[in-house]
Amino acid sequence: MQLHPDFVLQQMPGDMAVLVPTGEAGERYRGIVRLNETAAFIVERLQQDTTREQIVAALGEEYEGDEKDFFASVDHTVSELKKVGAILD
């Protein structure tokens, strides 16, 4: 899975990041997607073709936590991104 190339990750001041649709994606989805720190980390990994398991492994290297929680975070983030058309399968 991979982030749709028409969605651009923008780091904002502080720990906030947003995902901005451009091109055709901007015509389909009018708005921005606000991302918390974990979601921004996941989106960064999605900028290249990756798997759910690879993202969970990267989360485990970066953060302390339970693998089950990492899988839940990835699943939730990907699900929300699919709703706005930001994920290529």
C-alpha positions as CSV (number, residue, x, y, z in Angstrom):
1,M,0.0,0.0,0.0
2,Q,1.1,3.5,-0.6
3,L,0.1,7.1,-0.2
4,H,-1.6,8.6,-3.3
5,P,0.9,10.9,-5.0
6,D,-1.6,13.7,-5.1
7,F,-1.6,14.0,-1.3
8,V,1.3,15.9,0.2
9,L,2.5,15.7,3.8
10,Q,3.1,19.1,5.3
11,Q,4.8,19.6,8.7
12,M,3.4,22.4,10.7
13,P,4.9,24.3,13.6
14,G,5.0,22.2,16.7
15,D,4.1,18.5,16.4
16,M,1.2,18.9,14.0
17,A,1.2,17.7,10.4
18,V,-1.4,17.9,7.7
19,L,-2.1,16.0,4.5
20,V,-3.0,18.3,1.7
21,P,-4.8,17.0,-1.5
22,T,-3.4,18.4,-4.8
23,G,-4.3,17.9,-8.4
24,E,-7.2,15.6,-9.1
25,A,-7.3,14.6,-5.4
26,G,-8.0,18.2,-4.5
27,E,-11.0,18.2,-6.8
28,R,-12.4,15.0,-5.1
29,Y,-11.6,16.0,-1.5
30,R,-11.8,19.6,-0.5
31,G,-10.1,20.0,2.8
32,I,-7.0,18.9,4.7
33,V,-6.4,16.0,7.0
34,R,-4.9,16.8,10.3
35,L,-2.5,14.2,11.6
36,N,-1.3,13.5,15.1
37,E,2.3,12.5,15.6
38,T,1.7,8.8,15.2
39,A,-0.5,9.3,12.1
40,A,2.2,11.5,10.6
41,F,4.8,8.8,11.2
42,I,2.6,6.3,9.5
43,V,2.0,8.6,6.5
44,E,5.7,9.2,6.2
45,R,6.1,5.4,5.8
46,L,3.3,5.3,3.2
47,Q,5.2,7.7,0.9
48,Q,6.9,4.5,-0.4
49,D,5.2,1.2,-1.1
50,T,5.0,-0.6,2.2
51,T,3.1,-3.2,4.2
52,R,1.1,-3.0,7.3
53,E,3.7,-5.2,9.0
54,Q,6.6,-3.0,7.9
55,I,4.9,0.1,9.4
56,V,4.2,-1.7,12.7
57,A,7.9,-2.7,12.9
58,A,8.9,0.9,12.3
59,L,6.6,2.1,15.0
60,G,8.1,-0.5,17.4
61,E,11.6,0.9,16.6
62,E,10.5,4.5,17.2
63,Y,8.0,4.2,20.1
64,E,7.5,2.1,23.2
65,G,4.3,0.2,23.2
66,D,2.5,-3.0,22.4
67,E,2.5,-4.4,18.9
68,K,-1.3,-4.9,19.2
69,D,-1.7,-1.2,19.7
70,F,0.6,-0.4,16.8
71,F,-1.5,-2.6,14.5
72,A,-4.7,-0.8,15.7
73,S,-3.1,2.6,15.0
74,V,-2.0,1.6,11.5
75,D,-5.4,0.0,10.7
76,H,-7.3,3.1,12.0
77,T,-5.1,5.6,10.1
78,V,-5.2,3.6,6.9
79,S,-8.9,3.3,7.1
80,E,-9.4,7.0,7.6
81,L,-7.0,7.8,4.7
82,K,-8.9,5.4,2.4
83,K,-12.1,7.4,3.1
84,V,-10.6,10.5,1.6
85,G,-8.9,8.6,-1.3
86,A,-5.3,9.1,0.0
87,I,-4.3,5.4,-0.2
88,L,-3.3,3.3,-3.2
89,D,-3.8,-0.4,-2.7
